[in-house]
Amino acid sequence: MDPFTHALASYTLKRAAFPRVPRFTTTAMLVAGTISDLDLLSAYFGPSAFLTFYRTYCHSLLAALLFSLLVTLPFLLRRRGPTEIQTSPLPVFLAVLAATVLHLLMDVCQSAGVELLWPISARRFALDWVAHLDLWILGILLAGILLPTLSGLVSEEIGAKSKGPRGKVGASIALATMILYIVLRFVLHGNALAAMESRTYRGETPRKVAAFAESGSPFRWHGIVETESALHEVEIEVGPAAAPFDPDTAVTSYKPEPSSALDAARDTAVARRFFQVARFPKATVEKTREGFKVTVRDFPYARDASSGWRVEALIGTDPSGKMRSQELAWDRGSQQPR
């Protein structure tokens, strides 16, 4: 999820679950709810650093605990005024920890994946339920914050007294609505997977399928199907008014033929690192004067290449398939850090 949505979610959580904690807690929760995205800065240190740090260490449960302690520490060290009521640091820490964990849970619902169990395991968890920038979640959170604020201003104008902490009801409704929306996404995601798994593609049965969320509509999904010889891109609609899914509309990209150059490329350190992150890695083999150039990208590398930073693995071999060079580089069709 993008940092702005995370900040809105943290503020909504503060209003709904921790309305009476000290004012400093609001700032602390906003920081805690977005600090994990500092790993985005790794892109400015090159594609290798980006592949190593993005959605890994900073998005683990261990990091959530450490970040919560770090953000709470200034509250413990700051000077209190002579008339300020003594407050236990435990409610502040719990509020900050809740914001940090909420960040991880929202990112798990996306497709990029996060290493929740680092350093115990390098496995990435990705549920594929929501988009990176989900307009529906953004709208729900904004409505939960802005509508009660406007209502409070109107109440003040007419002299009505506020009952309870301002914004708590609206924030609670927004959080509940967001959870129901994600549950709906979960159900529709399962329907999309079932539809793709029940078809054949160019005469082959699926070996692996994935459905990725579209930002604008919970009923539209972008699917990828891997068969023995190819990768297929499909657009699928689910829901009561959806048209029947036709697998013949899939855009097919065939895998390269087996070769010594391809075998050598798969065994390189660069390729192994790339395979840990890529959901659907696809190689292309190009003959050069020195031998062969193998490029490994995360399929589909053409669909959203201009919308983010994407890494590819480049391996060069001689004519016999012996490795000559290997590196991680930015995908030439994607954005690059400046």
N, C-alpha and C positions, 0 to 999 in steps of 0.2 A: 504494500500500500504506500502511497506517496506521503511525504512528511506532513503536508497540510491536513490530510484526512486523519493521520495519527494524532495530530495536535487537537483537532476537533473531538476525536473520540476520547482523548484524555480529559479534556475540559468537560465533556458530557458526563463522563464517569465521575468526575469530582462533584459535579452538581447533584448527580443522582444518588451516589453511595456515600459521599463524604462531605455533606453540605456544611457541617459545623466545625470542621478542622480549621486551624489558623490560616489566615490569609496567605501566608508564605507558602502554604501547601499547594495552592493553585499553580504558582510558578514552578515549584518542585515537580508536580505531576506533569506539567507541559514539557519540562526538560526530560524527565524520565520516559515519557511516552514517545519521544522522538530521537533520543540520543543513540539508539541502536543504528540509526541510518547514517551515522558518521562513517560507516564502512563504504559509503559511496565515494568518499574522498580518495579511496585506494585507486580509483580509475586514473587519477592524475600522476600516479607512479608507474603506469604502464599496464599492459594487458595481463602480464603474469601476476602482478600484485592484485589486480582486480579479481582475477579468477580465484586467488588464494583467500582474500578477505571478504569479498562481497557475499552477504547473507550467510556468513560462517560463524566466526568467533563471537562477534557482537550480537548475533541473533540466537545465542544459546541460553538455556535456563541458568547456567552458571553466571554468564555475563549479566543477566537480568538481576540476579541477587547482588552482584558487585556494584552494578550501576545504581541500584536502589540505596545501598549503603553510602555510596559516594555522594549522591544527591541529597540524602538526609543529613550528612555530616555538617554542612553549613548551618543547618537549623540548630544543631547541638552546640556549635561554637559561637553563634552570634550572641551579642549582648542584649539582654532584655531590659525594657524600661522599668522604672520603679513601680508603675501602676499596672504593668502587664501581668496577666494571670499566668501562673506556672502551668505549663502544658507538658504532658508526657510525650516523649518522642515516638512511642510505639504507634499511635494512630497515624502519625505523619509517615513513618516507615511503611506501614501497611498500605496506605493510600498510594505512595510512590511505587511500591512493589506491584500493586494492582495495575497501575498505568503501564508499567514495563511489561508485565505478563500479557496485558491486553494487546500491546503492540505485536508480540510474538504470535498470539492466537490469530490476529487478523492477517499476518503475513503467511501463516501456515495454510490459510484458506486460499492462497493464490497459487500461481504456477511456478514461480522462480525457485521455491523451496528454501528452507532454512535448516541449519544444523543444530537442532534443538538440544541434542544430547552430547555436544562437544564438551570436554575432550574424550568422553567415553566412546562415542561413535561418530563417524563422519557421514552417516546417513542423512540425506536431505528429506525433509517432510514437506510435501506439497499436495494439497487436496484438489486444486484446480477449480474451486467453486466460484470464486469472484475474480474480477479483473484487477490489474495493478491500480488503475484509476477507475473506480466504480462510481459512476454518476449517481446511481440510486443511493448508495451508502452516503455519499457526499451530501445529497439533498436531504436525506433523513436527519443527519447530524446537524446540518445548518438550520433546518426547521425546528429541531428540538432546542436549539440555543436562541435563535432570533425571535420566534413567535412568542415564547414566554416573556422575553425582554420587552417586546412591543406591547404586550398585554399589561406588563407591569407599569410601563410609562402611562398608558391610558388610565389604569387604576389610580395612579398617583394624581393625575389631572382631575379626576372626579372625587378624590378624597377617600377612596376605599382603602381599607386596611388589608395588608398582606397577611395571609395565614401560612405559617411555616416558612422555611428557607426559600428564597426567590429562585425559581427555575427548576426546583427539584422534580416537580410533577412532569414538566415538559421533557426534562432530560431522561427521566425514567421511562417515559413513553417512547422516546427516541431510541434508547438502548434496547427496549423490548421489541420495537419494530425492526431494528437492525438484525437482531437475533432471528426473528421470524423470517426476514428476507433471506438470510444466509441458509436457514433450514429449507426454504423454497428452492434456493439455488442447488442445495445438496440433492433434493429429490429430482429436479430437472436434469442435473448432471448425471445421475444414475440412469435416467431414461435415455439420455443421449448415448451413453456408453453401451447400453443394452441394444439400441438400434444399430450401432456400428458393428457390434460383435456378432449380430445375427445375419450379416450379409457376407457375400463373397466379392472380391475385387480382382478383376481381370482373371477370374477363374481360381483365385487363391483365397484361402481362409486367413483371417487375421491372427497374427502372433502377438501383437501388442496394440492397444488403442489408448487414446487420450482425447479428452474433450476440454477445450479451453474457453473460458467465459468471454463473452462480448460485453463491453462496458455499457452499451446503450439499452440492451434488452436481455432479461434473464431467460428468454425463450430461444435465443439464437446462440449457437456454439460453433466454434471452429475445431474440427476434429482432425486427428492424424492417425492413420492406420498403417501399421507395419506388417507386411507379408514377407514371404520367403525371398522374393526377388525385388521388392519395391517398397516405396513409401508413398502413401496416398493422402492428399489433402481434401477434406470435405467440408461443406457448410451444411449444418443440420439444424432444423427447427423442431422443438418439442412443445407439447402443450395441447390443449383441446382443439385448437383451430389450426394446428400445424399440418402442412402438406406431407404426404408420405415421403420417406427418405429414399432417394434413388442413388445407389452406389456408383452407377455409371457416370454420374456427374463429377466423380473424383478426379482431381489433377494428379497424375501419376509421375513419379520420379524414380527411375530404376537405379538399383545399386550397381556399383562397378563390378566387372568380372574379376574373379580371383586372380591374383598375381603375386609374384615375389616382392614387388615394391609395396603392394598393399599390406602384405603380411609383415614386412619390416617396419612399415609406418605404424601399424597397430601396436607393435611391441616397444615403441619408443617411450621415454619418460614423459615427453610432452603430450603424446596421445593418451597415455594412461591418466594423466591429470585432467585432460579435457573430458574423458569419458566419465569421470566422477561427477561432473556437473551437467553434461549434455543429456537431455531426455531422449532425443532421437538423433544421434550422431550419424552423419552421412559423409562419405568420402568421395572425392573426385580425383582421378588419376590423369595427369597430363604428361605427355612425352616431351622432354627437353633435349638440348644438345648434350647435357651432362648425364642424362639418364631419365629420371622421372620426378615429377613434383606431385606430392599428395597433399590435398587440402581437405581438412576435416572441419565441418561446420555443424551447428546444431540446427536440424531441420525443423520448420521451414525457414531457411535463411533469407528468403526474398519477401515474405509477407510483411514483417514489421521491422525490417533492417534499418529504416530511417528513424525509428521511434525510440531508440536507445542504444546503449553501448553493447556491442557483440564481439566476442572473441573467436578466432579461428586458429587451428593448429596447422602449421606448414612444415612438411617433412620432405627433404630432398634425398634421393637415392641415386646410385650409379646404375648402369644398365643391368647389372646382375642382381640388383635389389639390396645392395649394401647401403646402410644409412650414411649420408654425407652431411646433412644439416637438419636441425630441428629448432623451431621457435614458436612461441605464441604471439599472435599479432592481432590488431584490430581488423575486424571485417571491413573490407574496403567500401562496402555499400552502406555501412552504418555510421551513426554519429561518432565523433571522436572527441575526447576531452580537450578543452582549449585553456 
